[in-house]
Amino acid sequence: EGLMSPFSAEFSNIVSQEMDRLVNEYRVANNRDAVAVQSFAIECASLKAQHMVDNNYFDHTYNGQFIWDIYPEYREMGVCGENILKITNDGTVYAVQEWVVQ
């Protein structure tokens, strides 16, 4: 059996499911409710990530616009994230703390 391509949809789904599991495990261990996966939110986040790749930027906004300004059909989400992480030289990952406290 060959190795799975890290660029395949199957690999992406496995990583996404494991990430969801780990986030919820961490939240519950820290006395927070688990969060439900919403396909519309995943679609929006994937669109945002692809927009960053296509337009060669790494930020929450593009030319001062959020993703729902560019794609108004996602405005009803209210919040759409793309999991941009801040990792410091000492290895601190700030996004994880946000998952716990929200």
C-alpha positions as CSV (number, residue, x, y, z in Angstrom):
1,E,0.0,0.0,0.0
2,G,1.4,3.4,-1.0
3,L,1.6,6.6,1.0
4,M,-1.2,9.0,0.9
5,S,-0.5,12.3,-0.8
6,P,-0.6,15.2,1.7
7,F,-2.3,17.2,-1.1
8,S,-5.2,14.8,-1.4
9,A,-8.8,15.4,-0.2
10,E,-8.6,12.2,1.9
11,F,-5.5,13.4,3.7
12,S,-7.1,16.9,4.3
13,N,-10.2,15.2,5.7
14,I,-8.2,13.0,8.1
15,V,-6.2,16.0,9.4
16,S,-9.3,18.1,9.8
17,Q,-11.1,15.4,11.7
18,E,-8.1,14.9,14.0
19,M,-7.7,18.6,14.6
20,D,-11.4,18.9,15.5
21,R,-11.0,16.0,17.9
22,L,-7.9,17.4,19.6
23,V,-9.4,20.9,19.9
24,N,-12.5,19.5,21.6
25,E,-10.5,17.2,23.8
26,Y,-8.5,20.2,25.0
27,R,-11.6,22.4,25.5
28,V,-13.3,19.7,27.5
29,A,-10.2,19.1,29.6
30,N,-10.3,22.9,30.3
31,N,-13.9,23.0,31.4
32,R,-15.3,24.4,28.1
33,D,-18.0,22.9,25.9
34,A,-17.0,21.0,22.8
35,V,-17.6,22.9,19.6
36,A,-19.7,21.5,16.7
37,V,-18.2,21.4,13.2
38,Q,-20.2,23.5,10.8
39,S,-19.7,22.7,7.1
40,F,-20.5,26.3,6.1
41,A,-17.7,27.6,8.4
42,I,-15.3,25.1,7.0
43,E,-16.3,26.1,3.4
44,C,-15.7,29.8,4.3
45,A,-12.3,29.1,6.0
46,S,-11.2,27.0,3.0
47,L,-12.2,29.8,0.7
48,K,-10.2,32.3,2.8
49,A,-7.1,30.1,2.8
50,Q,-7.3,29.6,-1.0
51,H,-7.8,33.4,-1.4
52,M,-4.6,34.0,0.6
53,V,-2.7,31.5,-1.6
54,D,-4.1,32.9,-4.9
55,N,-3.3,36.5,-3.9
56,N,0.0,35.9,-2.1
57,Y,-0.8,37.3,1.3
58,F,-1.0,36.1,4.9
59,D,-3.4,38.3,6.9
60,H,-6.9,38.4,8.2
61,T,-7.8,41.1,5.6
62,Y,-7.0,41.7,2.0
63,N,-6.7,45.3,0.9
64,G,-8.6,46.2,4.1
65,Q,-11.5,43.7,3.4
66,F,-12.5,40.7,5.3
67,I,-13.5,37.5,3.4
68,W,-17.2,38.3,3.7
69,D,-16.6,41.7,2.1
70,I,-15.1,39.9,-0.8
71,Y,-17.7,37.1,-0.8
72,P,-20.9,38.6,0.7
73,E,-22.6,35.2,0.8
74,Y,-20.5,34.4,3.8
75,R,-21.5,37.5,5.7
76,E,-24.2,35.6,7.6
77,M,-21.5,33.6,9.3
78,G,-20.6,36.6,11.5
79,V,-17.2,35.0,12.1
80,C,-15.0,33.0,9.7
81,G,-11.6,31.8,10.6
82,E,-8.7,30.4,8.7
83,N,-6.6,29.2,11.7
84,I,-3.7,31.6,11.3
85,L,-1.4,30.8,14.2
86,K,1.2,32.9,16.0
87,I,4.0,30.8,17.2
88,T,6.8,32.5,19.1
89,N,10.5,31.6,19.3
90,D,9.8,29.7,22.6
91,G,7.1,27.6,20.9
92,T,4.0,29.3,22.4
93,V,1.0,28.8,20.1
94,Y,-1.5,31.6,20.7
95,A,-4.4,30.2,18.6
96,V,-4.9,27.3,21.0
97,Q,-5.5,29.6,23.9
98,E,-8.2,31.3,21.8
99,W,-9.9,28.0,21.2
100,V,-10.1,27.4,24.9
101,V,-11.4,30.7,26.1
102,Q,-14.0,31.4,23.4
